[in-house]
Each structure stands twice: as structure tokens, then as C-alpha cells.
């Protein structure tokens, strides 16, 4: 195996294992509710807190230029270990209480040192195939994000939490073992003025705005697709069977996206990253509308739509970061990608928090249809890059 392939394999494995921390609370929430009476607002807060923590951590990382000033492998490993420790605290915290929400906030802040920093390492291994490189990394993130839905069926919820923390600790070791590529650029002193490029450079601004449209939908779909599927399946099967089927279908829907990230990246390097991103958002928005129409219908039909949606909803994610890597100065690319993810995840805080409240007020079909608004706005934001192409 070549040095590049080995390094990327270790990096992707580290991402898969560490990002399994993200949706732990959403995956085990039904079991937590069986143990304690958790108000709907606190249920949503358990998932939204991870997003909020990630935003705070990513903004701090971008402001300090951590990804560009320090060895990103050590930054990644430190974030993975901190996330594993915070997640493990859920085992002893009262389910759904303020302490549990605080621990999820800390977990999200720690993961801000894992995902964006991983992208910095990945783009150091190439210039002409960055769409593929970041696509591989996002595929790892996607598979890791799906893992809790699979782990949740292995036993009691505390066992699932403990297992996810152990996987993240192993991810830290793999992150340290990877190597930096020949195109890795490190800044001796970070210039915070470089962050102004997010607005002043028209190309980077378009990539930022397109990413916001993408993030409107992504984490709302990932966090609550299991609950939506369970509600739909319950119309045609017993509640317990509906819950088990929803766990499996949610895992398949999210994990399917991991399979599509690398081919999407390969294609983006050939037809253009902006064009690929726009096409994926068109397909994703169409799937959101189709899922709304199929809600309450045959389980196999909604499950199939959710799986296709899972492929489309993440296929474009890597390309927004790859566009930043293409357009930004190499020594500032890591911090600009971190700022991009921070703003995107800031948007996911209200979308994740409000999705179950919207479902309670409007019903799941209308809520699923509203998710299509993000891709529509994202395509509009990418128009300058599509014309440039």
C-alpha cells in the first residue's frame, strides 16, 4: 500500500470511529425516555447541544488558527479523546437533565477539532483530486454518524454510550498514526484578516452560502429521520416493530451516503465541484418532497426514498470544503474551512431544535417538505460558480 493510501485509510478510520459520538443521544433517546420522563424541549436539546458545541469549538479554532498553526494530527487526537470523555459522562448523568445537555455541548466542541482538521490533513495529499479526497473523509464522517443507530440495537443505552466512547478513543490513536501529505501548508503565524476572504472573495462567498443551504437540511434529516420513519411505520405495524424497523432504516439511510461520497468526489473533479454540488442538492430537495408524499404509506417505499435521500443529502458536502481549498491561500485554507463549518453548524442548531416541534405542530409530512427549502437556496447561491464554469 502506498504512503498516501495508508495515511488516508488511517485518517478515514479515525473519522469513522470518532464521529460515532455525534448522534449517540438521538439513537438512544427512546431507551432514555423509557427510563425517565424527558420533556420534548429537552429531547431536542440533547441533539441541538452537539451542534451548538461544535459551533463554539469551530469558531474558537478558526479564530486561533489551530488547523494552520499546529500539527493537525495532535489537534485531532486531542479532540477525539476529549469527546470520548465528555460522551462517557452521559453514563452517570441523569437522562435528559441539564448535565446531560452540557456534556453533549462539550462533545460537540471537541468534535470541532476532528472533522475540519481532518479536512486540512486530507487536502494535503493532493491538488487535482481534492473533491475525491474530501469526499472520502466526508464518507467516513457519514458512516460514523450512522453508527449509533446500529449500536443502539446492541443493548441498553448506557452500553451504547460506553461503546461509542471507546471507539472515539481508538480513533484518537489512529489520527496520531497518520502522516501529513506533501501539499500540507503550515502557517508560522496565523493572520486573522485571512478570514475576511469568506466575504470579500466572490468565489469563496458563493461556496459559503451554498454550504449554508446544504446544512439547512442535512442535520435536521440525519437527527430526526429515525423518528419520522418510526412515526410513519407505526401506521402500518405494531409500535415495537415500527421502532426496530426505523432504527435499521435510519442506519441504512445515513450509511448509504457514505457509499456515495467517494464516487461523487471523483465525478466532481471531472465535471466541476459546483456543478456536482448543485445537482446533488436538486436531487436531495426532490427526495425531501417525495418523503413527505410517501409518509404513512408502505414502509418499503418510504425506506427506499430515505435511502436515496441519504445518498443525495451528503454527496455535495465535501465539495464546498474542496472549493474553499481550491480558492483560498494554502496557509489559510484550514481556518477558512473551519469557519465555513462553524457557520453551517450554527444554522443546524435551530433546525435540529425546531424540527420535532414543527413535526408536533404541522405533522411530519409538512416538516419533511420544509427541508427542501435549504437545497433550493443553496443552488441559487452557487449560480456565480456555475456561470464561471
matplotlib code that plots the C-alpha trace (Angstrom):
import matplotlib.pyplot as plt

x = [0.0, 1.3, 2.1, -0.8, -3.3, -2.2, -2.4, -5.8, -7.1, -5.9, -7.5, -10.8, -10.9, -10.2, -13.1, -15.5, -14.7, -14.7, -17.8, -19.8, -20.2, -22.4, -25.8, -25.5, -28.2, -30.6, -30.1, -30.6, -33.4, -36.2, -34.4, -33.7, -37.4, -38.4, -36.2, -37.1, -39.7, -37.9, -39.8, -39.9, -37.7, -35.0, -35.2, -34.4, -31.7, -29.7, -29.2, -29.0, -26.4, -23.9, -24.4, -24.0, -20.9, -19.4, -20.1, -18.4, -15.4, -15.1, -15.3, -12.6, -10.4, -10.8, -10.1, -6.9, -5.9, -5.4, -5.6, -3.0, -0.6, -0.2, 0.3, -3.3, -2.8, -2.3, -5.2, -7.4, -6.3, -6.9, -10.4, -11.2, -10.1, -12.0, -15.1, -14.8, -14.5, -17.5, -19.7, -18.8, -20.1, -23.7, -23.5, -23.6, -25.6, -29.4, -31.1, -32.2, -31.1, -29.0, -25.8, -26.5, -27.1, -23.9, -21.9, -23.4, -22.3, -18.8, -18.8, -19.7, -16.9, -14.4, -15.5, -14.7, -11.1, -11.8, -13.8, -12.5, -8.9, -9.3, -10.2, -7.0, -5.0, -6.8, -6.3, -2.6, -2.4, -3.4, -4.4, -6.1, -8.3, -9.4, -13.0, -12.3, -10.0, -12.5, -15.3, -13.6, -13.3, -17.0, -17.9, -16.1, -18.0, -21.2, -20.6, -19.6, -22.7, -24.9, -23.1, -25.1, -28.3, -26.7, -25.0, -28.3, -29.7, -26.8, -28.0, -29.0, -28.4, -25.5, -23.7, -24.2, -22.7, -19.7, -19.0, -19.1, -16.6, -14.3, -14.5, -13.6, -10.6, -9.4, -9.9, -7.5, -4.8, -5.3, -5.3, -1.9, -0.6, -1.4, 1.1, 0.9, 0.9, 3.4, 0.9, 0.3, 0.9, 1.5, 1.4, 4.2, 1.9, -1.9, -3.3, -6.9, -7.5, -7.5, -10.9, -12.3, -11.9, -15.1, -17.0, -14.6, -13.7, -16.8, -15.9, -15.4, -18.5, -20.6, -19.2, -20.0, -23.6, -24.1, -22.9, -25.5, -28.3, -26.9, -26.7, -30.3, -31.4, -28.5, -28.5, -32.2, -32.6, -29.9, -31.0, -34.7, -35.1, -35.4, -38.2, -40.0, -39.7, -40.9, -44.0, -44.7, -44.1, -46.4, -49.4, -48.9, -47.2, -47.0, -45.1, -42.3, -41.8, -42.0, -39.3, -36.9, -37.6, -37.0, -33.6, -32.4, -33.9, -32.3, -28.9, -29.3, -30.4, -27.4, -24.8, -25.8, -24.5, -21.0, -21.0, -21.8, -19.3, -16.2, -17.9, -19.4, -15.9, -14.4, -17.1, -16.8, -13.1, -14.2, -17.4, -16.7, -17.3, -20.0, -21.9, -21.9, -23.0, -25.9, -27.0, -26.9, -29.0, -31.6, -31.9, -31.9, -34.7, -36.7, -36.3, -37.5, -40.7, -41.1, -40.6, -43.4, -45.7, -44.9, -45.3, -47.7, -47.5, -45.8, -42.7, -40.5, -41.4, -40.5, -37.4, -36.2, -36.8, -35.0, -32.0, -31.8, -32.2, -29.3, -27.1, -28.0, -28.1, -24.4, -22.9, -22.4, -20.9, -17.3, -17.3, -18.0, -14.9, -12.9, -13.9, -12.5, -9.3, -9.1, -9.7, -8.1, -4.4, -2.9, -1.8, -5.3, -7.4, -7.7, -9.1, -11.4, -12.8, -13.2, -15.1, -17.3, -18.3, -18.8, -21.3, -23.0, -23.4, -24.6, -27.5, -28.2, -28.8, -32.2, -33.1, -32.3, -34.1, -37.2, -37.7, -39.5, -41.5, -42.5, -43.5, -45.7, -47.4, -47.6, -47.1, -44.1, -45.1, -45.1, -41.9, -40.1, -41.3, -39.9, -36.4, -36.3, -36.1, -32.4, -31.2, -33.2, -31.4, -28.1, -28.4, -29.2, -26.1, -23.9, -25.1, -21.9, -19.7, -21.9, -21.7, -17.9, -17.6]
y = [0.0, 3.4, 6.0, 8.2, 5.4, 4.2, 7.8, 8.3, 4.9, 5.8, 9.2, 8.0, 5.2, 7.8, 9.9, 6.9, 5.9, 9.4, 10.8, 7.9, 10.2, 12.7, 11.1, 8.9, 10.8, 10.7, 7.0, 6.1, 8.6, 6.1, 4.0, 7.1, 8.1, 4.6, 5.3, 8.9, 11.4, 13.8, 16.9, 17.4, 20.6, 18.7, 15.8, 18.3, 20.0, 16.8, 16.8, 20.5, 20.9, 18.9, 21.3, 24.4, 23.0, 22.3, 25.9, 27.3, 25.0, 25.6, 29.4, 29.3, 27.0, 29.3, 32.5, 30.9, 29.3, 25.9, 23.8, 26.0, 26.7, 23.3, 19.7, 18.8, 15.1, 16.1, 18.5, 15.8, 13.2, 15.7, 16.5, 12.8, 12.0, 15.0, 14.0, 10.4, 11.6, 14.0, 11.4, 8.8, 11.2, 10.5, 7.1, 8.8, 11.9, 11.9, 11.2, 14.4, 16.7, 19.9, 18.0, 15.6, 18.6, 20.2, 17.0, 16.9, 20.6, 19.6, 16.6, 18.9, 21.4, 18.5, 17.3, 20.7, 19.6, 16.4, 17.0, 20.3, 19.4, 16.1, 18.0, 20.0, 16.8, 15.3, 18.2, 18.0, 14.8, 16.3, 19.3, 18.0, 15.4, 17.3, 16.6, 12.9, 13.4, 15.4, 13.1, 10.1, 12.0, 13.0, 9.4, 8.4, 11.1, 9.9, 6.2, 7.3, 9.4, 6.4, 4.0, 4.9, 3.8, 0.4, 0.4, 1.2, -2.2, -4.0, -3.5, -0.9, 2.7, 3.1, 0.2, 2.1, 5.3, 3.4, 1.6, 4.9, 6.5, 3.5, 3.8, 7.5, 6.8, 4.3, 7.0, 9.3, 6.7, 6.2, 10.0, 10.2, 7.4, 9.1, 11.1, 14.6, 14.9, 16.8, 19.7, 20.3, 24.0, 25.3, 29.0, 30.2, 33.0, 33.0, 36.2, 36.6, 39.0, 36.0, 35.1, 38.2, 36.3, 34.4, 37.6, 39.6, 36.8, 36.2, 32.6, 31.7, 33.7, 31.6, 28.4, 29.6, 30.5, 27.2, 25.3, 27.1, 25.9, 22.4, 22.5, 23.7, 20.2, 17.8, 17.6, 18.0, 15.0, 13.0, 13.7, 13.1, 10.7, 7.8, 9.5, 10.3, 6.8, 5.3, 7.6, 6.6, 2.8, 2.9, 3.5, 0.0, -2.1, -2.5, 0.2, -2.0, -3.5, 0.1, 1.3, -1.6, -1.2, 2.6, 2.0, -0.2, 2.0, 5.2, 3.5, 2.4, 5.9, 7.7, 5.0, 4.9, 8.4, 7.1, 4.9, 7.8, 10.4, 8.9, 8.5, 12.0, 13.4, 11.5, 12.9, 16.4, 16.5, 15.9, 17.9, 20.6, 20.8, 23.4, 21.6, 18.3, 20.2, 21.8, 18.5, 16.8, 19.5, 19.3, 15.5, 16.0, 18.5, 16.3, 13.4, 15.5, 16.3, 12.6, 11.5, 13.9, 12.4, 8.8, 9.4, 6.8, 4.6, 1.3, 1.0, -0.3, 2.8, 5.4, 3.4, 3.4, 7.1, 7.8, 5.7, 7.7, 10.9, 9.8, 9.4, 12.8, 14.8, 14.3, 13.9, 17.7, 18.3, 17.6, 19.8, 23.1, 22.5, 21.4, 24.7, 26.6, 24.6, 25.5, 29.2, 30.1, 30.7, 27.3, 28.6, 29.9, 27.1, 25.1, 28.1, 29.1, 25.5, 25.6, 28.9, 27.5, 24.5, 26.7, 28.9, 25.9, 24.1, 27.3, 27.1, 23.5, 24.4, 25.9, 23.4, 20.4, 22.0, 23.1, 20.0, 17.9, 21.0, 21.6, 17.9, 18.2, 21.3, 20.7, 16.9, 15.0, 15.4, 19.2, 19.2, 17.0, 19.1, 22.3, 20.7, 21.1, 24.9, 24.7, 22.9, 25.4, 28.3, 26.5, 26.0, 29.7, 30.7, 28.6, 30.3, 32.6, 29.5, 27.6, 30.6, 30.8, 27.1]
z = [0.0, -0.9, 1.8, 0.6, 0.7, 4.1, 5.5, 4.1, 5.3, 8.8, 8.7, 7.4, 10.0, 12.7, 11.4, 11.3, 14.9, 16.4, 14.7, 16.1, 19.1, 17.2, 17.2, 20.3, 22.2, 19.2, 18.8, 22.5, 23.1, 23.1, 25.7, 27.8, 27.6, 28.9, 32.0, 32.6, 31.7, 29.4, 28.1, 24.3, 24.5, 26.5, 24.0, 21.2, 23.3, 23.6, 19.8, 19.3, 22.1, 20.0, 17.1, 19.4, 21.0, 17.6, 16.5, 19.6, 19.2, 15.5, 15.9, 18.6, 16.4, 13.4, 15.4, 16.8, 13.5, 15.2, 12.0, 10.3, 13.2, 14.9, 13.9, 12.9, 13.9, 17.5, 17.4, 16.0, 18.6, 21.5, 20.2, 19.9, 23.4, 24.9, 23.0, 24.3, 27.9, 27.6, 26.0, 28.6, 31.2, 30.0, 31.7, 35.1, 34.3, 34.9, 31.5, 29.7, 32.5, 32.3, 33.0, 30.1, 27.7, 29.0, 28.2, 24.7, 24.3, 25.3, 23.0, 20.0, 20.9, 21.0, 17.6, 16.1, 16.4, 14.5, 11.3, 10.0, 11.0, 9.2, 6.0, 6.4, 6.5, 3.6, 1.2, 1.9, -0.1, -3.4, -5.5, -8.6, -6.9, -3.8, -4.5, -4.1, -1.1, 0.9, -0.3, 1.2, 4.5, 4.5, 3.7, 6.9, 8.8, 7.4, 8.3, 11.8, 12.2, 11.2, 13.6, 16.8, 15.2, 14.7, 18.1, 19.8, 19.0, 20.7, 24.3, 27.0, 26.2, 28.7, 26.9, 23.6, 25.1, 26.5, 23.2, 21.2, 23.7, 23.3, 19.5, 19.7, 21.9, 19.3, 16.6, 18.5, 18.3, 14.5, 14.0, 15.6, 13.4, 10.1, 8.1, 6.5, 2.8, 0.5, 0.0, 3.7, 4.4, 7.9, 8.9, 11.2, 12.4, 11.6, 10.1, 11.2, 8.4, 6.0, 7.4, 5.6, 2.3, 3.3, 2.2, 0.1, -2.4, -4.5, -5.2, -1.5, -0.6, -3.0, -1.5, 2.0, 1.1, -0.8, 2.2, 4.4, 2.1, 2.3, 6.1, 6.5, 5.5, 6.4, 10.1, 10.6, 8.3, 10.0, 13.5, 13.0, 10.1, 12.6, 14.5, 11.2, 9.9, 13.2, 13.1, 9.5, 10.1, 13.2, 10.9, 9.4, 12.1, 15.9, 17.8, 18.9, 15.4, 13.9, 16.3, 15.4, 11.7, 11.9, 13.6, 10.8, 8.1, 9.6, 9.7, 6.1, 5.0, 6.7, 5.9, 2.2, 2.0, 2.9, -0.2, -2.4, -1.1, -2.9, -6.3, -6.0, -5.3, -8.2, -10.5, -9.1, -10.0, -13.6, -14.2, -11.6, -7.9, -8.0, -10.7, -8.7, -5.5, -7.3, -8.9, -5.5, -3.9, -6.6, -6.0, -2.2, -2.3, -4.6, -2.1, 0.8, -1.1, -2.1, 1.5, 2.5, -0.1, 0.9, 4.6, 6.1, 3.0, 2.6, 4.7, 1.9, -0.3, 2.4, 3.4, -0.3, -0.6, 2.7, 1.5, -1.8, 0.2, 2.4, -0.6, -2.1, 1.1, 1.8, -1.7, -2.0, 1.4, 0.6, -2.5, -0.6, 1.5, -1.6, -3.3, -0.3, -0.5, -4.3, -3.9, -0.5, 0.2, 1.3, 4.7, 5.5, 4.0, 7.2, 9.2, 6.4, 6.1, 9.9, 9.7, 7.0, 9.0, 12.1, 10.3, 8.7, 12.0, 13.7, 11.3, 12.3, 15.9, 15.2, 12.5, 14.7, 17.7, 15.8, 13.6, 16.3, 17.4, 13.8, 13.4, 16.5, 15.2, 11.5, 11.1, 9.7, 6.0, 6.1, 8.2, 5.7, 2.8, 4.5, 4.5, 0.7, 1.1, 2.0, -1.2, -3.3, -1.7, -1.9, -5.7, -6.1, -4.1, -6.3, -9.5, -9.8, -9.7, -12.2, -14.6, -14.1, -15.0]

ax = plt.figure().add_subplot(projection="3d")
ax.plot(x, y, z, "-o")
ax.set_aspect("equal")
plt.show()
